Amino acid sequence: MVSKHWFSMSNASGIVSLRRRPAESPATLGRLGSLEIRLATSAAEIRRAQRLRYRIFYAEMSAAADLVGLITQRDLDEFDPICDHLLVFDKTSAHGPANVTVATCRLLRQDVAERRGGFYTAGEYRLAELIDRHRALRFLELGRSCVLRPYRGKRTVELLWHGIWTYAVRHGIDVLVGCASFEGTDPDKFALPLSYLHHYASAPEAWRLGAQPRRYVEMNRLPKRAVDIKAALADLPPLIKGYLRLGAYVGRGAVIDRKFGTTDVAIVLPVSAINARYIQHFGPAAERHAA
């Protein structure tokens, strides 16, 4: 499962709302069985995240490493130093040494991005336009998400989402954004799921996020009547299906990422749109898997 690149309650109108809490969080964000999720607190832990990303994006998938990546065996870029990095560890691994890093996701808050050069997603999508329409809200970019193959199941993904939720709660986040990927660079191979996303998951105008014009790839490849919904859902990557279950929207236009060998779609998830049952599942104050 890969993707490169909240205190909430339901009020009387059924809208999920967020209340800001300016607090520095402990590194450990939650536990589930032998798995623990925490924020990287050292350069060494960030390197662990980068090595896991390299193992999955480059060794397992088809990303093209540059010279630095080949030498270091790490996936790294200029955004890493300004991001927070979530790491999931297996404390008593049945698949290898204890305390192995099994999943990661990096997080970039809007206030940091605006001080330090912007968002990674802006290279593919017109993110500034979306933010300008919602200047009163606080955005969080999710990127470089990946899970080690033996751990690509419900428990790891649930704990990863719990960590994201806890981080969002503690930083008063209103909107989650980022890119999710299909493995491969031929959009015709993904005509069915891309068309499904276009017809059934496109963001409403207020949340519309369009691809950069020079990188825009049409997602509307099949007429709506030709979309087999069951087959399309089966073809969606698990991470995209997870976003949709939460209540996320998909942006307009796909983007081909030649470096990573993927076809990307934009994900926009306003906290106000999150399905209330998921809020209750993780706990309004992120207490379900609290450390």
C-alpha positions in Angstrom: 0.0 0.0 0.0 1.6 3.2 -1.1 1.0 6.9 -1.7 3.9 9.1 -2.6 3.5 12.1 -2.3 -8.8 16.6 14.4 -11.0 17.1 17.6 -14.4 16.4 16.2 -17.9 15.8 17.2 -21.2 15.8 15.3 -23.3 18.8 16.0 -27.0 19.2 15.7 -26.8 19.7 11.9 -24.8 16.6 11.5 -21.6 18.5 10.5 -18.4 17.4 12.0 -16.5 20.4 13.4 -12.9 20.9 14.6 -11.7 22.8 17.6 -8.1 23.9 17.7 -5.6 22.7 20.3 -2.2 24.3 20.1 -0.1 21.6 21.9 3.1 19.9 21.3 2.4 16.1 21.2 4.4 13.3 22.7 6.2 11.2 20.2 4.2 8.1 20.7 0.7 8.4 19.2 -0.8 5.0 19.7 -0.5 1.2 20.0 -2.4 -1.8 18.6 -1.1 -5.1 19.8 2.6 -5.3 19.0 2.4 -2.3 16.7 3.3 1.2 17.9 3.0 4.5 16.0 5.1 7.5 16.8 6.6 10.6 15.3 10.3 10.5 14.3 12.3 12.4 16.9 15.8 12.1 15.4 17.7 12.1 12.2 18.3 8.4 12.6 14.5 7.7 12.7 13.9 9.8 9.6 16.6 7.8 7.9 14.6 4.7 8.9 11.5 6.1 7.1 13.6 7.0 4.1 15.1 3.5 3.9 11.6 1.9 4.1 10.4 4.2 1.3 13.3 3.3 -0.9 12.7 -0.4 -0.3 9.1 -0.1 -1.4 9.1 2.6 -4.0 12.4 1.7 -5.7 13.3 -1.9 -4.9 9.7 -3.3 -5.0 8.0 -0.9 -7.4 9.4 0.9 -10.4 10.6 4.3 -9.2 13.9 5.5 -10.8 16.5 6.3 -8.3 19.0 9.1 -8.8 22.7 8.8 -7.9 22.2 9.9 -4.3 19.4 7.4 -3.8 21.4 4.6 -5.2 24.3 5.4 -2.9 22.3 5.9 0.2 19.5 3.4 -0.5 17.1 6.0 0.8 14.3 8.0 -0.7 14.9 11.6 0.2 14.0 15.0 -1.1 14.0 18.7 -0.1 10.7 18.3 1.7 11.9 15.8 4.3 13.6 18.3 6.6 10.4 20.4 7.0 8.0 17.5 7.4 7.0 15.4 10.5 7.4 11.7 9.9 5.1 9.0 11.3 6.6 5.6 11.8 4.9 2.3 12.7 7.1 -0.2 14.5 6.5 -3.8 15.3 7.8 -4.2 18.8 7.8 -8.1 18.7 7.9 -8.9 15.1 7.1 -12.4 13.8 8.5 -11.4 10.4 12.0 -10.4 11.5 13.9 -8.5 14.1 11.9 -6.8 16.9 11.3 -3.0 16.6 11.2 -3.2 12.8 9.8 -0.2 10.9 6.8 -1.5 9.0 5.0 1.7 7.8 5.5 5.4 7.4 3.8 8.6 6.3 5.1 12.1 6.2 3.1 15.1 7.3 3.4 18.8 6.2 1.3 21.4 8.0 0.2 24.5 6.1 1.9 27.0 8.5 5.3 25.2 7.9 4.8 24.9 4.2 4.0 28.6 3.8 7.2 29.5 5.7 9.4 27.0 4.0 8.6 26.9 0.2 5.2 25.3 -0.2 3.7 21.8 -0.6 5.0 18.8 -2.5 1.5 18.3 -4.0 1.6 21.8 -5.6 4.0 20.4 -8.2 1.2 18.3 -9.6 -2.0 20.1 -8.5 -3.2 23.7 -8.2 -3.3 23.5 -4.5 -2.8 27.3 -3.9 -6.2 27.9 -5.5 -7.9 25.5 -3.1 -6.2 27.0 -0.1 -7.1 30.5 -1.2 -10.8 29.5 -1.3 -10.6 28.4 2.3 -8.2 30.8 4.0 -9.9 30.3 7.4 -9.0 26.6 7.4 -5.8 24.8 8.2 -4.5 22.2 5.7 -2.3 19.2 6.3 -0.5 17.4 3.4 -0.1 13.6 3.6 2.6 12.0 1.5 5.1 9.2 1.0 2.8 6.7 2.7 3.9 3.1 2.4 3.5 -0.2 4.3 5.9 -3.2 4.3 4.4 -6.1 2.4 3.8 -8.6 5.3 1.9 -5.8 7.1 -0.5 -4.7 4.4 -3.6 -5.5 6.4 -6.3 -3.9 8.4 -4.4 -3.5 11.7 -1.4 -1.6 10.3 -3.6 0.7 8.2 -5.9 1.3 11.1 -3.0 2.3 13.4 -1.5 4.5 10.6 -4.8 6.3 10.3 -5.1 6.6 14.1 -1.7 8.3 14.1 -2.7 10.7 11.3 -6.0 11.5 13.2 -4.2 12.1 16.5 -1.7 14.4 14.8 -4.6 16.3 13.2 -6.4 16.6 16.5 -3.4 18.0 18.2 -2.7 20.5 15.5 -6.2 21.7 14.8 -6.3 20.5 11.2 -9.4 21.2 9.0 -8.5 19.6 5.7 -6.2 16.7 4.6 -4.8 16.8 1.1 -2.3 14.7 -0.9 -1.8 12.4 -3.8 -2.7 8.7 -4.1 -1.3 6.5 -6.8 -1.9 3.7 -9.3 1.2 1.7 -10.0 2.0 2.3 -13.7 2.1 5.2 -16.1 -0.4 4.2 -18.8 -3.7 5.8 -17.9 -5.5 3.6 -20.4 -4.8 0.6 -18.2 -6.7 2.4 -15.4 -9.6 3.6 -17.6 -12.2 1.9 -15.5 -11.2 3.1 -12.0 -10.2 6.5 -13.2 -13.6 6.9 -14.8 -15.3 5.7 -11.7 -13.5 8.3 -9.6 -14.4 11.0 -12.2 -18.1 10.1 -12.2 -18.7 9.1 -8.6 -16.0 10.7 -6.4 -15.2 14.1 -7.9 -14.9 17.0 -5.5 -17.8 19.5 -5.4 -16.9 23.0 -6.7 -15.9 24.3 -3.3 -13.3 21.6 -2.9 -12.2 21.2 -6.5 -8.5 20.6 -7.0 -7.3 20.5 -10.6 -4.1 19.1 -12.0 -1.5 21.6 -13.2 -2.4 22.3 -16.9 0.9 21.0 -18.3 0.5 17.7 -16.4 -3.3 17.2 -16.7 -4.4 13.7 -17.8 -8.1 13.2 -18.5 -9.8 10.8 -16.0 -13.1 10.7 -17.9 -12.1 7.8 -20.1 -15.4 5.9 -20.1 -19.0 7.2 -20.1 -20.8 6.9 -16.8 -23.2 4.2 -18.2 -20.2 2.0 -19.1 -18.7 2.0 -15.6 -19.1 -1.3 -13.8 -19.0 0.0 -10.2 -18.2 -3.3 -8.6 -15.3 -4.0 -11.0 -14.0 -0.4 -10.6 -13.9 -0.6 -6.9 -12.0 -3.9 -7.1 -9.4 -2.1 -9.3 -8.9 0.8 -6.9 -5.7 0.7 -4.8 -6.6 0.0 -1.1 -5.4 3.4 0.0 -7.7 5.2 -2.4 -10.6 3.0 -1.3 -9.8 3.9 2.3 -9.9 7.6 1.6 -13.2 7.3 -0.2 -14.7 5.3 2.8 -13.7 8.2 5.1 -15.5 10.7 2.9 -12.7 12.0 0.7 -13.1 13.7 -2.7 -10.9 13.2 -5.8 -9.5 16.1 -7.7 -9.9 16.9 -11.4 -7.4 15.3 -13.7 -4.7 12.6 -13.1 -1.0 13.2 -13.3 1.7 10.9 -14.6 4.8 10.7 -12.3 7.6 9.3 -14.4 10.1 9.2 -11.6 7.9 7.0 -9.4 6.3 5.1 -12.3 2.8 6.0 -11.1 -0.5 7.6 -12.1 -1.5 10.0 -9.4 -4.9 11.4 -8.3 -5.5 14.2 -5.9 -7.3 13.5 -2.6 -9.1 16.2 -0.6 -10.6 15.2 2.7 -12.2 18.0 4.7 -12.7 17.1 8.3 -16.3 18.3 7.9 -16.9 15.5 5.4 -15.5 12.6 7.4 -18.0 9.9 8.0 -19.2 10.3 11.6 -18.9 6.5 12.2 -15.1 6.8 11.6 -14.9 9.7 14.1 -16.6 7.5 16.7 -14.4 4.5 15.7 -11.1 6.4 16.5 -12.6 8.5 19.2 -13.4 12.2 19.0 -10.2 12.9 20.9 -8.2 10.1 19.2 -8.4 7.9 22.3 -9.1 4.5 20.7 -5.5 3.4 20.4 -4.1 6.1 22.8 -0.6 5.4 24.0 
